Amino acid sequence: MFDNPRPTIRTFIIENFLFGDGSSMPDDTGSLIENEILDSTGVLELVVFVEETFGFTMVDDEIVPANLDSVAKIAGFVMSKTLRISA
């Protein structure tokens, strides 16, 4: 289980969507969609990463900005899912 998934998520986003250049990466609460880091294809790539990295499957109604629009939201979602799985 990940105690703090934020660094892993942040690194993935920088490497895969910003090509290793973290200078335009917003802080952990900044919108990845409004800052044009994620588009619809990027969301699908992010979902695959989350599922493979953190070991759970996301259902369609979980693939929403409330869960995926910032590093903080993604980390919170991951933590809530992994806590439910381990309980």
Secondary structure, DSSP 8 states (H G I E B T S, - for coil): --S--HHHHHHHHHHHHSTT-GGG---TTS-TTTTTS--HHHHHHHHHHHHHHHT----GGG-SHHHHSSHHHHHHHHHHHHHHHH-
